[in-house]
Amino acid sequence: MEHTIQILARAGYASRGVLYLVVGLLALTSAVGMGGQTTSARGALVEILEQPFGRILLLLMIAGLVGFALWRAIQSLTDADHHGRDPKALVIRAGHLLSAVTHGFLAYWAIRLMLASREGSKGGPLSALGEGTATLVMVAAGVLLAGIGVAHIFKGWTARFERYMTFPSSHEPWARHLCRFGLVARGLVWCIVAGMLIHSAVRLNSREIQGTGEALDWLAGSPYGQWLLGGVAAGLVAFGVYSCLEARYRHIRS
């Protein structure tokens, strides 16, 4: 059983890494004027499907996303990383549970995409909820995402991820700095997404879920937008590499 959980977790980290590499590289090429575009994880899955052998690649991504959702649920419900039950630990575990839900939805969306092409992009997880309930869900998700974003920034700034990973000595000179950069960049994006979610729910009375693509669009449209977009996009590429390093070197406890 433990071996199976390790396989699911490592496949999940690898799939997350691929998604962020695609999102970051597309945004980076857009920032430097090479024809790329800002997009979300869903957009990255569409890009993967459109590549040669795209359906096979997408099927592998779906398997990885399902594995990651299951691993995040295990992390949250069984406290696999031994965070404990104090308020800080419960917030971290709640973040893992939210990650399990979002990656589960993403895997479901990818299945629909593979079966029905772009029709998989229609609708959303809040479409069946009443207006008041959807607003509360979006605000709660926004607050939690803001906490997760700040936690990512703190985790990157202090290099706390090293307690869960052991790099070979040959990787030490570059891996630590790259992982720190990637975590801070992803944390910044989550903070922007959180603000957009709360603003959308409270001020615009909208149930449309904002994500990475919208956050990158907001950066591109801000003062010095191309520079900001380029820096954050490079950070997302770094986070993709960090996730791939997690797939190989993270300590997986069940």
C-alpha positions as CSV (number, residue, x, y, z in Angstrom):
1,M,0.0,0.0,0.0
2,E,2.8,2.4,0.9
3,H,4.5,1.7,-2.4
4,T,1.3,2.5,-4.3
5,I,0.9,5.8,-2.4
6,Q,4.4,6.7,-3.3
7,I,3.8,6.0,-7.0
8,L,0.6,8.1,-6.9
9,A,2.3,11.0,-5.2
10,R,5.3,11.1,-7.4
11,A,3.2,10.8,-10.6
12,G,1.1,13.7,-9.2
13,Y,4.1,15.9,-8.5
14,A,5.4,15.2,-12.0
15,S,2.0,16.1,-13.6
16,R,1.8,19.3,-11.6
17,G,5.3,20.1,-12.7
18,V,4.4,19.6,-16.4
19,L,1.4,21.9,-16.1
20,Y,3.4,24.7,-14.5
21,L,6.1,24.4,-17.1
22,V,3.6,24.8,-19.9
23,V,1.8,27.7,-18.2
24,G,5.1,29.4,-17.3
25,L,6.8,28.9,-20.7
26,L,3.7,30.2,-22.6
27,A,3.5,33.3,-20.4
28,L,7.3,33.8,-20.7
29,T,7.2,33.7,-24.5
30,S,4.3,36.2,-24.4
31,A,6.2,38.5,-22.1
32,V,9.2,38.6,-24.5
33,G,7.0,39.0,-27.6
34,M,7.6,35.6,-29.0
35,G,4.0,34.7,-29.6
36,G,3.0,32.9,-26.5
37,Q,-0.1,33.5,-24.4
38,T,-1.1,33.6,-20.8
39,T,-3.2,30.6,-19.8
40,S,-4.3,28.5,-16.9
41,A,-3.9,24.8,-16.0
42,R,-6.9,24.1,-18.2
43,G,-5.3,25.9,-21.1
44,A,-2.1,23.9,-20.5
45,L,-4.1,20.7,-20.8
46,V,-5.5,21.9,-24.1
47,E,-2.0,22.7,-25.3
48,I,-0.9,19.2,-24.3
49,L,-3.8,17.6,-26.2
50,E,-2.9,19.5,-29.4
51,Q,0.6,18.1,-29.4
52,P,1.6,14.9,-31.4
53,F,0.3,11.9,-29.4
54,G,-1.7,14.4,-27.4
55,R,-4.4,12.0,-26.3
56,I,-1.8,9.6,-24.8
57,L,0.0,12.5,-23.1
58,L,-3.3,13.8,-21.8
59,L,-4.2,10.4,-20.5
60,L,-0.9,10.3,-18.6
61,M,-1.7,13.7,-17.2
62,I,-5.1,12.6,-16.0
63,A,-3.6,9.6,-14.2
64,G,-1.1,11.9,-12.5
65,L,-3.7,14.5,-11.5
66,V,-5.9,11.7,-10.0
67,G,-2.9,10.5,-8.1
68,F,-2.0,14.0,-6.9
69,A,-5.6,14.5,-5.7
70,L,-5.5,11.3,-3.8
71,W,-2.1,12.1,-2.3
72,R,-3.3,15.6,-1.2
73,A,-6.3,14.0,0.5
74,I,-4.1,11.6,2.3
75,Q,-1.8,14.4,3.4
76,S,-4.8,16.3,4.8
77,L,-6.8,13.6,6.4
78,T,-4.0,11.4,7.8
79,D,-1.5,14.2,8.5
80,A,1.1,12.3,6.5
81,D,3.7,15.1,6.9
82,H,3.1,15.3,10.7
83,H,2.0,18.9,10.9
84,G,-0.1,18.2,14.0
85,R,-3.4,19.8,15.0
86,D,-2.6,23.3,16.1
87,P,-4.3,26.2,14.2
88,K,-1.4,26.7,11.8
89,A,-1.2,22.9,11.0
90,L,-5.0,22.8,10.4
91,V,-4.7,25.6,7.9
92,I,-2.0,23.8,6.0
93,R,-4.0,20.6,6.0
94,A,-7.1,22.5,4.8
95,G,-5.0,23.8,2.0
96,H,-4.0,20.3,1.1
97,L,-7.7,19.3,1.1
98,L,-8.5,22.2,-1.2
99,S,-5.7,21.1,-3.5
100,A,-7.2,17.6,-3.6
101,V,-10.5,19.0,-4.6
102,T,-9.2,21.4,-7.3
103,H,-6.9,18.7,-8.8
104,G,-9.8,16.3,-8.7
105,F,-11.9,18.8,-10.7
106,L,-9.1,19.4,-13.0
107,A,-8.7,15.7,-13.7
108,Y,-12.5,15.4,-14.3
109,W,-12.3,18.4,-16.7
110,A,-9.4,16.8,-18.6
111,I,-11.4,13.6,-19.0
112,R,-14.3,15.6,-20.5
113,L,-11.8,17.4,-22.7
114,M,-10.3,14.2,-24.0
115,L,-13.8,12.7,-24.7
116,A,-15.4,15.8,-26.2
117,S,-12.5,18.1,-27.2
118,R,-13.1,21.7,-26.1
119,E,-16.6,21.0,-24.9
120,G,-15.0,20.0,-21.7
121,S,-14.4,23.7,-20.9
122,K,-18.1,24.4,-20.5
123,G,-19.7,24.9,-17.1
124,G,-17.9,25.0,-13.7
125,P,-18.0,23.5,-10.2
126,L,-20.2,26.4,-8.9
127,S,-22.7,26.5,-11.7
128,A,-25.2,24.3,-9.8
129,L,-25.0,26.4,-6.5
130,G,-27.4,29.2,-5.5
131,E,-26.1,32.7,-5.7
132,G,-25.6,33.2,-2.0
133,T,-23.9,29.9,-1.5
134,A,-21.6,30.4,-4.5
135,T,-20.6,33.8,-3.1
136,L,-19.8,32.3,0.3
137,V,-17.8,29.5,-1.3
138,M,-15.8,31.9,-3.5
139,V,-15.0,34.2,-0.6
140,A,-14.0,31.3,1.7
141,A,-11.8,29.9,-1.1
142,G,-10.3,33.3,-1.7
143,V,-9.4,33.7,2.0
144,L,-7.9,30.2,2.0
145,L,-6.0,30.8,-1.2
146,A,-4.6,34.0,0.2
147,G,-3.3,32.0,3.2
148,I,-1.8,29.4,0.9
149,G,-0.2,32.1,-1.2
150,V,1.4,33.7,1.9
151,A,2.5,30.2,3.1
152,H,4.2,29.5,-0.3
153,I,6.0,32.8,-0.1
154,F,7.2,32.1,3.5
155,K,8.1,28.5,2.6
156,G,10.2,29.7,-0.4
157,W,11.8,32.7,1.5
158,T,12.8,30.5,4.4
159,A,13.6,27.4,2.3
160,R,11.3,25.3,4.7
161,F,10.7,22.9,1.8
162,E,14.1,21.4,2.5
163,R,12.7,19.5,5.5
164,Y,10.6,17.4,3.0
165,M,13.3,16.9,0.3
166,T,16.9,15.7,0.1
167,F,18.8,16.8,-2.9
168,P,21.9,15.1,-4.2
169,S,25.0,17.2,-3.5
170,S,25.4,17.8,-7.2
171,H,22.0,19.6,-7.3
172,E,22.5,21.7,-4.2
173,P,24.2,24.7,-5.9
174,W,21.2,25.5,-8.0
175,A,18.2,23.5,-6.8
176,R,17.7,25.5,-3.5
177,H,17.6,28.9,-5.2
178,L,15.4,27.7,-8.0
179,C,12.9,26.1,-5.6
180,R,12.8,29.2,-3.5
181,F,12.1,31.4,-6.5
182,G,9.4,29.1,-7.8
183,L,7.6,28.9,-4.5
184,V,7.6,32.7,-4.0
185,A,6.3,33.2,-7.6
186,R,3.5,30.7,-7.1
187,G,2.6,32.3,-3.8
188,L,2.3,35.7,-5.5
189,V,0.1,34.3,-8.2
190,W,-2.2,32.6,-5.5
191,C,-2.5,35.9,-3.6
192,I,-3.5,37.7,-6.8
193,V,-6.0,34.9,-7.6
194,A,-7.4,35.1,-4.0
195,G,-8.0,38.9,-4.4
196,M,-9.7,38.4,-7.8
197,L,-11.9,35.7,-6.4
198,I,-13.1,37.8,-3.5
199,H,-13.5,40.9,-5.6
200,S,-15.5,38.9,-8.2
201,A,-17.8,37.4,-5.6
202,V,-18.4,40.5,-3.4
203,R,-18.2,43.4,-5.9
204,L,-19.1,41.9,-9.2
205,N,-21.6,39.3,-8.0
206,S,-20.1,36.8,-10.3
207,R,-19.7,33.0,-10.0
208,E,-16.9,32.8,-12.5
209,I,-13.8,31.2,-10.9
210,Q,-10.6,33.2,-11.5
211,G,-7.4,31.3,-11.9
212,T,-3.8,31.5,-12.9
213,G,-4.5,32.7,-16.5
214,E,-6.6,35.7,-15.2
215,A,-3.9,36.5,-12.6
216,L,-1.2,36.6,-15.4
217,D,-3.5,38.7,-17.6
218,W,-3.9,41.2,-14.7
219,L,-0.1,41.3,-14.3
220,A,0.4,41.9,-18.0
221,G,-2.1,44.8,-17.9
222,S,-0.5,46.5,-14.9
223,P,2.3,49.2,-15.0
224,Y,5.6,47.6,-16.2
225,G,3.3,44.6,-17.0
226,Q,5.6,42.8,-19.4
227,W,8.5,42.9,-16.9
228,L,6.3,41.7,-14.1
229,L,4.7,39.0,-16.3
230,G,8.2,37.9,-17.4
231,G,9.5,37.6,-13.9
232,V,6.5,35.8,-12.5
233,A,6.4,33.5,-15.6
234,A,10.0,32.6,-15.1
235,G,9.1,31.8,-11.5
236,L,6.3,29.5,-12.6
237,V,8.7,27.7,-14.8
238,A,11.0,27.4,-11.7
239,F,8.0,26.1,-9.7
240,G,7.4,23.5,-12.5
241,V,11.0,22.3,-12.1
242,Y,10.5,22.3,-8.3
243,S,7.5,20.0,-8.7
244,C,9.5,17.7,-10.9
245,L,12.2,17.7,-8.2
246,E,9.6,16.8,-5.7
247,A,8.5,13.9,-7.9
248,R,12.0,12.5,-7.5
249,Y,13.3,13.6,-4.2
250,R,10.4,14.4,-1.8
251,H,10.0,12.3,1.3
252,I,6.7,10.5,0.8
253,R,5.2,9.2,4.1
254,S,1.8,7.6,4.4
